[in-house]
Amino acid sequence: MSTNLLALAREQLDHVRSIRRELHRFPEVGTQLPKTRALVLRELGKLNLSVREDVGGGIVADLRGPDGNPRIALRADMDALPIQEESGLEFASEIPGQGHMCGHDAHTAMLLGAARLLAGQRETLRAGVRFLFQPNEEFQPGGARAMVEAGCLDDVDAVYGLHVWPGKPTGWFGTRKGPLMARPDVFSITLTGKGGHASAPHDCADPILAGSHLVTALQGIISRRVAPHERAVLSVTRFEAGSSYNTIPDKAFLQGTVRALTERTGNFVQAQMQELVGNLAQGMGVKAELDYVRGFPVVVNDAASTAGAVKLLRKLSDNVEDEVEPVMAGEDFSYYLNKVPGCFIFMGCGACDAQGQGGLHNSCFRLDEDCLPWGVAALAGLVRRGGPA
């Protein structure tokens, strides 16, 4: 069955590739995706599906299955990134400052390909299918939460999603039960002191000095307060202060991210930051304001759904890892998994170049388009199995 699915998916390569390239040329960011939505609706309109055009900002299409059998949801994210593409591809982005540098064009094209394949086999399906086309995966609060709140998973028994993974070969799949991707929190710290002439620092309360101590002290939370077996990352990625070589400024601004693989660890790091920032600022004679925003929940794959997915994938490919290392990137697919059981899967799309260019969120991102049928076959195969059992 799975080998046949891959053969059928390969017959669709030209069609799926043309969709991917059309999406790639006209990337759209966030929630405003008129061209992308029009393309998705155009293709769904050819398949005799029940389509709802605005479910929490996303598009939902149902392929009815036999009464009483489980309904499987498959999700693709549609949005691009605010990155200027420098790939040199002949179908590179025509929109300045915007590009599909995370592969969401491939995700959307593969899900449309799976919908086309499954619609042609609707009489033999064991399960109904719900296709979810989601906007705004890249930015908080994410598009998944709004779609879930609008009922996109009502009457759904399991949900699956794929993400292309540069650095792994075409035909490779990787996943794991339990935590797969982190909670990506964002913090901002404003330090307010007393500015003055650089020649008289004793008359000032220096926010740059306080910020410098704070950057170092924050690293101690992870290295000394979080248990080694609890994975977490704290990175300060922005430090802004001052405008002149001879002036101590009144304010400094820091920003960064915390990543954790359990909600408990993320909450602990947040509490430790609040305590440390307040104490250090007081000791340095400055005022500190911490703005901490929790990100998407941790992506936690259901054990039974993951086992079923791995079994299917191993019928498609002999290059499947079922215990990949968790990654500290975040994904709002977690909102779906918090509603119903399911599994999120990484899919190889070719190696990066010798300099490491071509990875996700890179201006030179590329993928091997021969990976597209593998994604179509995997998504269709998860439905043909009839559920996670």
C-alpha positions as CSV (number, residue, x, y, z in Angstrom):
1,M,0.0,0.0,0.0
2,S,2.7,2.5,1.0
3,T,4.9,1.7,-1.9
4,N,2.0,2.3,-4.2
5,L,1.2,5.6,-2.5
6,L,4.7,6.8,-3.1
7,A,4.4,5.8,-6.8
8,L,1.1,7.7,-7.1
9,A,2.6,10.7,-5.3
10,R,5.6,10.7,-7.7
11,E,3.1,10.9,-10.6
12,Q,2.0,14.2,-9.1
13,L,5.4,15.7,-8.8
14,D,5.0,18.2,-11.7
15,H,1.7,19.4,-10.4
16,V,2.9,19.8,-6.7
17,R,6.1,21.4,-7.8
18,S,4.3,24.0,-9.9
19,I,2.1,24.9,-6.9
20,R,5.2,25.2,-4.7
21,R,7.0,27.4,-7.2
22,E,3.9,29.7,-7.6
23,L,3.7,30.1,-3.9
24,H,7.4,30.7,-3.6
25,R,7.4,33.5,-6.1
26,F,4.6,35.4,-4.2
27,P,5.3,34.9,-0.5
28,E,3.1,36.5,2.1
29,V,3.7,37.1,5.8
30,G,1.5,36.8,8.9
31,T,-2.2,36.7,8.6
32,Q,-2.7,38.7,5.4
33,L,-2.3,36.1,2.7
34,P,-4.7,36.9,-0.2
35,K,-2.7,35.4,-3.1
36,T,-1.8,32.3,-1.1
37,R,-5.4,31.8,0.1
38,A,-6.7,32.3,-3.5
39,L,-4.3,29.6,-4.8
40,V,-5.3,27.1,-2.0
41,L,-9.0,27.8,-2.6
42,R,-8.5,27.4,-6.4
43,E,-6.9,24.0,-6.0
44,L,-9.4,22.8,-3.3
45,G,-12.2,23.8,-5.6
46,K,-11.2,21.1,-8.1
47,L,-11.6,18.3,-5.6
48,N,-15.3,18.3,-4.6
49,L,-14.6,18.9,-0.9
50,S,-16.6,20.7,1.8
51,V,-14.6,24.0,2.2
52,R,-14.8,26.7,4.8
53,E,-12.9,29.8,3.9
54,D,-12.4,31.4,7.3
55,V,-12.1,29.2,10.4
56,G,-10.1,31.3,12.8
57,G,-8.3,32.9,9.8
58,G,-7.5,29.6,8.2
59,I,-9.0,27.4,5.5
60,V,-10.6,24.1,6.4
61,A,-11.6,21.4,3.9
62,D,-13.3,18.1,4.6
63,L,-13.2,14.9,2.7
64,R,-16.0,12.8,4.1
65,G,-15.3,9.3,5.2
66,P,-17.4,6.3,6.2
67,D,-19.8,7.0,9.0
68,G,-18.4,6.2,12.4
69,N,-14.7,6.0,11.4
70,P,-12.2,8.4,12.8
71,R,-11.5,11.7,11.2
72,I,-7.8,12.6,10.7
73,A,-6.6,16.2,10.4
74,L,-3.6,17.2,8.4
75,R,-2.1,20.6,8.7
76,A,0.1,22.9,6.5
77,D,1.2,26.4,7.4
78,M,1.0,28.9,4.6
79,D,3.0,32.0,5.7
80,A,6.4,33.2,4.7
81,L,9.1,35.2,6.5
82,P,10.2,38.9,6.4
83,I,13.5,37.9,4.8
84,Q,15.0,39.1,1.5
85,E,15.6,35.9,-0.5
86,E,19.1,35.5,-2.0
87,S,18.8,31.9,-3.2
88,G,19.3,32.8,-6.9
89,L,16.5,30.4,-7.9
90,E,14.7,31.1,-11.2
91,F,11.4,31.2,-9.3
92,A,12.7,33.3,-6.4
93,S,10.5,35.7,-4.5
94,E,9.2,38.6,-6.4
95,I,8.1,40.4,-3.2
96,P,10.9,42.6,-1.7
97,G,11.8,41.7,1.8
98,Q,9.6,38.6,2.0
99,G,10.5,35.0,1.2
100,H,9.5,31.4,1.8
101,M,12.7,30.7,3.8
102,C,11.1,28.1,6.1
103,G,9.5,25.8,3.5
104,H,5.9,26.6,4.2
105,D,5.3,26.8,0.4
106,A,6.4,23.1,0.2
107,H,4.1,22.2,3.2
108,T,1.1,23.8,1.5
109,A,1.9,22.3,-1.9
110,M,2.3,18.8,-0.3
111,L,-1.0,19.0,1.6
112,L,-2.8,20.1,-1.6
113,G,-1.1,17.1,-3.3
114,A,-2.2,14.8,-0.6
115,A,-5.8,16.2,-0.8
116,R,-5.7,15.6,-4.6
117,L,-4.5,12.0,-4.2
118,L,-6.9,11.1,-1.4
119,A,-9.9,12.7,-3.2
120,G,-9.2,10.3,-6.1
121,Q,-9.5,7.4,-3.6
122,R,-12.4,8.6,-1.5
123,E,-14.4,5.4,-2.0
124,T,-11.7,3.3,-0.4
125,L,-10.8,5.5,2.6
126,R,-11.1,4.1,6.1
127,A,-11.2,7.6,7.6
128,G,-12.5,11.0,6.9
129,V,-9.9,13.7,6.4
130,R,-9.8,17.4,7.4
131,F,-7.2,19.5,5.7
132,L,-6.1,22.5,7.7
133,F,-4.3,25.5,5.9
134,Q,-3.0,27.8,8.6
135,P,-1.7,31.4,8.5
136,N,0.8,33.0,10.7
137,E,2.8,30.1,12.2
138,E,6.0,32.3,12.4
139,F,4.9,35.0,14.8
140,Q,3.1,35.1,18.2
141,P,0.4,34.4,19.0
142,G,0.4,32.1,16.0
143,G,-2.5,31.0,13.7
144,A,-3.1,27.6,15.2
145,R,-4.6,28.8,18.5
146,A,-7.3,30.9,16.7
147,M,-8.1,28.0,14.4
148,V,-8.5,25.6,17.3
149,E,-10.6,28.1,19.2
150,A,-12.8,28.4,16.1
151,G,-13.4,24.7,16.1
152,C,-11.1,23.4,13.4
153,L,-10.6,20.1,15.3
154,D,-14.2,19.5,16.3
155,D,-15.0,15.8,15.7
156,V,-11.3,15.1,14.9
157,D,-9.6,12.1,16.4
158,A,-6.0,12.7,15.5
159,V,-3.8,15.4,13.9
160,Y,-0.6,15.2,11.9
161,G,1.9,17.7,10.4
162,L,5.2,17.7,8.6
163,H,8.1,20.1,8.5
164,V,10.9,20.0,5.9
165,W,14.3,19.6,7.5
166,P,17.4,20.8,5.7
167,G,20.6,18.8,6.4
168,K,18.8,15.5,6.1
169,P,18.5,13.7,2.8
170,T,15.3,13.3,0.8
171,G,13.5,10.2,2.0
172,W,14.5,10.7,5.6
173,F,11.8,11.1,8.3
174,G,12.4,11.8,12.0
175,T,10.1,12.2,15.0
176,R,9.8,11.1,18.6
177,K,7.1,10.5,21.2
178,G,6.9,13.1,23.9
179,P,8.5,16.6,23.8
180,L,9.8,17.4,20.3
181,M,10.0,21.2,20.1
182,A,10.4,23.8,22.8
183,R,8.3,26.6,24.3
184,P,9.8,29.8,22.7
185,D,9.3,32.6,25.2
186,V,10.4,36.2,24.6
187,F,11.6,38.7,27.2
188,S,12.4,42.4,27.1
189,I,14.2,44.3,29.9
190,T,14.3,48.1,30.2
191,L,16.9,49.5,32.6
192,T,16.5,53.1,33.7
193,G,19.4,54.8,35.5
194,K,20.8,58.3,35.6
195,G,22.7,59.6,32.7
196,G,25.6,62.1,32.6
197,H,29.0,62.8,31.3
198,A,31.3,59.8,30.7
199,S,34.1,61.6,32.6
200,A,32.0,61.6,35.8
201,P,30.5,58.1,36.2
202,H,30.3,58.5,39.9
203,D,27.5,61.0,39.4
204,C,25.5,58.5,37.3
205,A,23.6,55.3,37.7
206,D,25.0,53.5,34.6
207,P,22.4,51.2,32.9
208,I,25.0,49.9,30.5
209,L,27.1,48.6,33.4
210,A,23.9,47.1,35.0
211,G,22.9,45.5,31.7
212,S,26.4,44.0,31.2
213,H,26.3,42.4,34.6
214,L,22.7,41.2,33.9
215,V,23.7,39.5,30.6
216,T,26.3,37.5,32.5
217,A,24.1,36.8,35.5
218,L,21.2,35.5,33.4
219,Q,23.4,32.7,32.0
220,G,23.8,31.4,35.6
221,I,20.1,30.5,35.7
222,I,20.6,27.8,33.1
223,S,24.0,26.6,34.2
224,R,23.5,26.7,37.9
225,R,19.7,26.6,38.7
226,V,18.2,24.4,36.0
227,A,19.0,20.7,36.5
228,P,21.3,19.3,33.8
229,H,18.6,16.8,32.6
230,E,16.1,19.6,32.1
231,R,16.9,21.2,28.7
232,A,16.6,24.9,28.5
233,V,18.2,27.8,26.7
234,L,18.4,31.5,27.6
235,S,19.9,33.8,25.0
236,V,20.2,37.6,25.1
237,T,20.1,38.7,21.5
238,R,19.7,42.4,21.6
239,F,21.4,45.1,23.7
240,E,20.8,48.8,22.9
241,A,22.0,51.8,24.8
242,G,23.6,55.2,24.3
243,S,24.2,57.5,21.3
244,S,27.5,59.2,22.0
245,Y,31.0,58.2,23.1
246,N,31.1,60.7,25.9
247,T,27.7,60.3,27.4
248,I,26.4,57.7,29.8
249,P,22.7,57.1,28.8
250,D,19.7,57.1,31.0
251,K,18.4,53.8,29.6
252,A,19.5,50.5,28.2
253,F,17.3,47.8,26.5
254,L,17.8,44.1,26.4
255,Q,15.8,41.5,24.6
256,G,16.1,37.7,24.1
257,T,14.5,34.3,24.3
258,V,14.0,31.4,26.7
259,R,13.5,27.9,25.3
260,A,12.4,24.9,27.4
261,L,11.1,21.4,26.7
262,T,8.6,21.3,29.6
263,E,6.2,23.9,30.8
264,R,7.5,23.4,34.3
265,T,11.1,24.3,33.3
266,G,9.9,27.3,31.3
267,N,7.9,28.6,34.3
268,F,10.9,28.1,36.6
269,V,13.2,30.1,34.4
270,Q,10.7,32.9,34.2
271,A,10.4,33.1,38.0
272,Q,14.2,33.0,38.4
273,M,14.6,35.8,35.9
274,Q,12.0,38.0,37.6
275,E,13.8,37.6,40.9
276,L,17.3,38.1,39.5
277,V,16.5,41.1,37.4
278,G,14.9,42.9,40.4
279,N,17.7,42.1,42.8
280,L,20.5,43.0,40.4
281,A,18.9,46.3,39.4
282,Q,18.4,47.3,43.0
283,G,22.1,46.5,43.8
284,M,23.3,48.5,40.8
285,G,21.1,51.5,41.6
286,V,18.9,51.4,38.5
287,K,15.2,50.6,37.8
288,A,14.4,47.4,35.8
289,E,11.2,46.5,34.0
290,L,10.9,42.9,32.7
291,D,8.3,42.1,30.1
292,Y,8.1,38.4,29.7
293,V,5.8,36.8,27.1
294,R,5.3,33.0,27.0
295,G,5.4,31.5,23.6
296,F,3.7,28.5,22.0
297,P,3.3,25.5,24.3
298,V,5.9,22.7,24.1
299,V,5.2,20.4,21.1
300,V,4.5,17.0,22.7
301,N,3.8,14.1,20.4
302,D,1.3,11.5,21.5
303,A,2.9,8.0,22.0
304,A,0.3,6.0,20.2
305,S,0.0,8.4,17.3
306,T,3.8,8.6,17.0
307,A,4.1,4.8,17.0
308,G,1.5,4.5,14.3
309,A,3.1,7.2,12.2
310,V,6.5,5.6,12.5
311,K,5.1,2.3,11.4
312,L,3.6,3.9,8.3
313,L,6.8,5.9,7.5
314,R,8.9,2.7,7.7
315,K,6.7,1.2,5.0
316,L,7.6,4.2,2.8
317,S,11.3,4.6,3.6
318,D,14.2,2.7,5.1
319,N,15.5,5.9,6.6
320,V,13.3,6.7,9.6
321,E,14.4,7.8,13.0
322,D,11.9,7.4,15.9
323,E,14.0,9.0,18.6
324,V,15.4,12.2,17.1
325,E,16.9,14.7,19.5
326,P,14.4,17.4,20.6
327,V,15.0,20.8,19.1
328,M,14.8,24.2,20.9
329,A,12.9,25.9,18.1
330,G,9.1,26.4,18.7
331,E,6.0,25.5,16.6
332,D,2.4,26.4,17.2
333,F,1.4,22.9,16.1
334,S,1.5,22.4,19.8
335,Y,-2.0,24.0,20.1
336,Y,-3.4,21.2,17.9
337,L,-1.7,18.5,20.0
338,N,-3.0,20.0,23.2
339,K,-6.5,19.5,21.8
340,V,-6.3,16.0,20.2
341,P,-3.6,13.3,20.0
342,G,-1.2,13.5,17.1
343,C,2.3,13.6,15.8
344,F,4.6,16.2,14.3
345,I,7.2,14.9,11.9
346,F,10.5,16.2,10.4
347,M,11.1,15.4,6.7
348,G,14.5,15.5,5.0
349,C,14.7,18.0,2.1
350,G,18.4,17.9,1.2
351,A,21.8,19.0,2.5
352,C,22.9,22.5,3.2
353,D,26.0,23.7,1.3
354,A,29.6,23.5,2.7
355,Q,29.3,26.9,4.4
356,G,26.0,25.9,6.1
357,Q,23.9,28.1,3.9
358,G,20.5,27.0,2.9
359,G,19.0,26.2,6.3
360,L,15.7,27.2,7.7
361,H,15.3,31.0,8.1
362,N,18.3,31.6,5.9
363,S,18.2,34.0,3.0
364,C,19.6,31.2,0.8
365,F,17.2,28.5,1.9
366,R,16.8,25.8,-0.7
367,L,15.1,22.4,-0.8
368,D,15.4,19.3,-3.1
369,E,12.0,19.3,-4.8
370,D,12.2,15.5,-5.1
371,C,11.2,15.5,-1.4
372,L,7.7,16.7,-2.4
373,P,6.3,13.3,-3.3
374,W,7.6,11.8,-0.1
375,G,5.6,14.4,1.9
376,V,2.5,13.8,-0.2
377,A,2.8,10.0,0.3
378,A,3.4,10.4,4.1
379,L,0.4,12.6,4.6
380,A,-1.9,10.4,2.5
381,G,-0.5,7.3,4.2
382,L,-1.4,8.6,7.6
383,V,-5.0,8.9,6.5
384,R,-5.0,5.5,4.8
385,R,-4.0,3.9,8.0
386,G,-7.2,5.1,9.5
387,G,-5.9,6.6,12.8
388,P,-3.3,6.3,15.4
389,A,-4.0,2.8,16.7
